[in-house]
Amino acid sequence: MYLFRITHLRLPNSVSVKELNSAHIKGERITRVVEEMSYWRKANHIHNWFVKNVQDGEDDCNEYYVTNDHIKELNEVCKKVLDDNSLAKELLPTSSGFFFGGVEYDKYYFHWVSHTLEVTNTLLEEMGNYNSFSVDIVYQSSW
């Protein structure tokens, strides 16, 4: 499970990439930068949240655009679950399935909630710094 930030560059000629010259990548050809903002493994509760809130219930391993409002909502859900663990089953339920990991509300569950909170905090903090760039956030799972 991945969350990517794709920054589209409007002025590719302004990009300087000295270290990539040996790979035949030229700064003037770069039109976007893709960053892996998060990788989750067997965090079925996080995947379930994306399926329900971003993917309209479709669990098909396609790429889905995630809005700023989605990031804010997921951030709030993670905060609430970490502040009061008894809300986990209601706000961020686990989901069983092929290679989905455990469905217990254990240290692994809360590890991924904490990780997701860190990722969403970073995205929210950096949201105002996009300047004139066009930025997309994309979620994709792969089984």
C-alpha positions as CSV (number, residue, x, y, z in Angstrom):
1,M,0.0,0.0,0.0
2,Y,1.5,3.3,-1.1
3,L,0.8,7.0,-0.9
4,F,2.6,9.1,-3.5
5,R,2.9,12.9,-3.9
6,I,3.3,13.9,-7.5
7,T,4.6,17.4,-8.1
8,H,4.1,18.7,-11.6
9,L,6.8,21.1,-12.7
10,R,5.6,24.0,-14.8
11,L,9.1,25.2,-15.7
12,P,11.2,22.0,-16.2
13,N,14.1,24.1,-17.6
14,S,14.6,25.4,-14.1
15,V,15.4,22.0,-12.6
16,S,19.0,21.2,-11.9
17,V,19.9,17.5,-11.4
18,K,23.7,17.2,-11.6
19,E,23.8,13.7,-10.0
20,L,21.5,12.2,-12.6
21,N,23.6,13.1,-15.6
22,S,25.3,9.7,-15.6
23,A,21.8,8.1,-15.9
24,H,21.1,10.2,-19.0
25,I,18.4,12.1,-17.1
26,K,18.4,15.8,-18.1
27,G,16.8,18.4,-15.8
28,E,15.1,20.1,-18.7
29,R,13.2,16.9,-19.5
30,I,11.8,16.5,-16.0
31,T,8.1,17.3,-15.8
32,R,7.1,15.8,-12.5
33,V,8.6,14.5,-9.3
34,V,7.1,11.4,-7.6
35,E,7.7,10.9,-3.9
36,E,6.7,7.9,-1.9
37,M,5.2,9.5,1.1
38,S,4.2,6.3,2.8
39,Y,4.4,2.5,2.5
40,W,2.2,0.3,4.6
41,R,2.4,-3.5,4.9
42,K,-0.6,-5.4,6.2
43,A,-2.2,-2.3,7.6
44,N,-5.7,-3.5,6.6
45,H,-7.4,-0.8,8.7
46,I,-5.7,2.0,6.8
47,H,-6.4,0.3,3.5
48,N,-10.1,-0.2,4.5
49,W,-10.3,3.6,5.3
50,F,-9.0,4.4,1.8
51,V,-11.4,1.9,0.1
52,K,-14.4,3.4,2.0
53,N,-13.5,7.1,1.9
54,V,-11.5,7.5,-1.3
55,Q,-12.3,4.6,-3.6
56,D,-16.1,4.5,-3.3
57,G,-15.9,0.9,-2.0
58,E,-13.9,-0.4,-5.0
59,D,-10.9,-2.5,-3.9
60,D,-9.2,-2.9,-7.2
61,C,-5.6,-1.9,-6.8
62,N,-6.0,1.1,-9.1
63,E,-4.5,4.6,-8.4
64,Y,-6.9,6.9,-6.6
65,Y,-6.5,10.7,-6.1
66,V,-6.6,11.8,-2.5
67,T,-7.9,15.3,-1.7
68,N,-6.6,17.6,0.9
69,D,-9.9,17.0,2.7
70,H,-9.2,13.3,2.7
71,I,-5.8,13.9,4.3
72,K,-7.3,16.1,7.0
73,E,-10.0,13.6,7.7
74,L,-7.6,10.6,8.0
75,N,-5.4,12.7,10.2
76,E,-8.3,13.5,12.6
77,V,-9.4,9.8,12.7
78,C,-5.8,8.7,13.6
79,K,-5.6,11.4,16.3
80,K,-8.9,10.3,17.8
81,V,-8.0,6.6,17.8
82,L,-4.6,7.3,19.4
83,D,-6.1,9.5,22.0
84,D,-8.8,6.9,22.8
85,N,-8.0,3.4,21.8
86,S,-11.6,2.3,22.5
87,L,-12.6,4.2,19.3
88,A,-10.5,2.0,17.0
89,K,-13.2,-0.5,16.1
90,E,-15.7,2.3,15.4
91,L,-13.5,4.9,13.6
92,L,-10.8,2.8,11.9
93,P,-12.0,-0.9,11.8
94,T,-9.8,-3.7,10.7
95,S,-10.7,-5.7,7.6
96,S,-9.9,-9.4,6.8
97,G,-8.8,-10.7,3.5
98,F,-6.1,-12.3,1.4
99,F,-2.7,-11.2,2.8
100,F,-4.3,-8.5,4.9
101,G,-2.6,-9.3,8.1
102,G,-4.2,-9.6,11.5
103,V,-7.5,-8.1,12.6
104,E,-6.5,-7.6,16.2
105,Y,-6.3,-4.1,17.8
106,D,-2.7,-4.7,18.9
107,K,0.7,-3.0,18.9
108,Y,0.9,-3.5,15.1
109,Y,-2.5,-1.9,14.5
110,F,-1.5,1.1,16.6
111,H,2.0,1.3,15.0
112,W,0.4,1.8,11.6
113,V,-2.1,4.4,13.0
114,S,0.8,6.3,14.5
115,H,2.8,6.1,11.2
116,T,-0.3,7.3,9.3
117,L,-0.6,10.2,11.7
118,E,3.0,11.2,11.0
119,V,2.5,11.0,7.2
120,T,-0.6,13.0,7.3
121,N,1.0,15.6,9.6
122,T,3.8,16.0,7.1
123,L,1.5,16.3,4.1
124,L,-0.6,18.9,6.0
125,E,2.4,20.9,7.1
126,E,3.9,20.9,3.6
127,M,0.5,21.7,1.8
128,G,1.0,25.4,2.0
129,N,4.5,25.3,0.4
130,Y,3.5,24.0,-3.0
131,N,3.7,27.6,-4.4
132,S,3.0,27.5,-8.1
133,F,3.3,23.8,-8.5
134,S,0.4,21.5,-9.2
135,V,0.4,18.6,-6.7
136,D,-1.5,15.3,-6.7
137,I,-1.7,12.8,-3.8
138,V,-2.3,9.3,-5.0
139,Y,-3.1,6.1,-3.1
140,Q,-2.5,2.7,-4.6
141,S,-2.6,-0.8,-3.1
142,S,-1.1,-3.9,-4.8
143,W,-1.8,-7.5,-3.8
